[in-house]
């Protein structure tokens, strides 16, 4: 069974720091003039101005929060491991027009030019739970736009026929067009898209910056107690992709979407490993589970880092892939001929937790508080 032994004091400090930064976030949709408020915003704006980028921290207009909920199912997507593609945008950025993005659509196998904001809406509609409150949609829109702008500055075009970005969630970001969504969900799809467009329009042009560069704004469906750092999951350390506490388990309305349970009989379990060529496990086909399975190590964020199965070491990620688990944050229960995995969260766990964003929005937090929480140390700029 899993034991949680690592203190989360550091994460708490990071979270508090991020919350302070949230106060400093102030953004607005107009670019000229660029009013700022508060010492933090003023400092941030001056930093941005001094390097001559087109991104600026500006004041945020209060708006009417829309708390209407909608209901529609969503395909759970595994966001990209984009951290491996970390590369800065060069000094020509301020001369660049980000209004159009070249998108490679894997379904139609074609490249098309799309207005950036329309592209962002299609990704938010595909990636975010469709019953999300407005502030969570807005946070997701900023994350999606940030990744798109980041990719527009990178030389990945050869990977998608010259396009900046593709519609594969495993490579770039998921995508669903208005027509596809309404064809599938009818009036409900129209309603979802309208809400997404509202969130996109109200955050138009806003992106997340760290050291004046668009960040790797990765996200995932949900985490348990805390998110994971990029270093823990992919090996590359980024200052703003660190483990932070997340709130979805404290929201009773979300709990059932975070906790999941899946069981295997001994035959099912063994055949999954056998199909991967691990035949040593066959010698345990009549043995109780606890004699050949143990969790050896937990990660910094409390996820399963390594296990030993039939004498061989498997990382939590390997086990997750072999068994199709929702995350590496799991506990194991044994019965005579059954093993049960109780998982918390869904996805790699790095960056913004979508259900965590929903939980914060349900508590009345703003999209910039959500972003400051999950991408600590970043600031909001406008392209
Ligand atoms: Zn791609």
Boltz pocket constraint, residues with backbone or C-beta under 6 A from the ligand:
constraints:
  - pocket:
      binder: B
      contacts: [[A, 159], [A, 160], [A, 165], [A, 166], [A, 167], [A, 168], [A, 171], [A, 172], [A, 173]]
      max_distance: 6.0
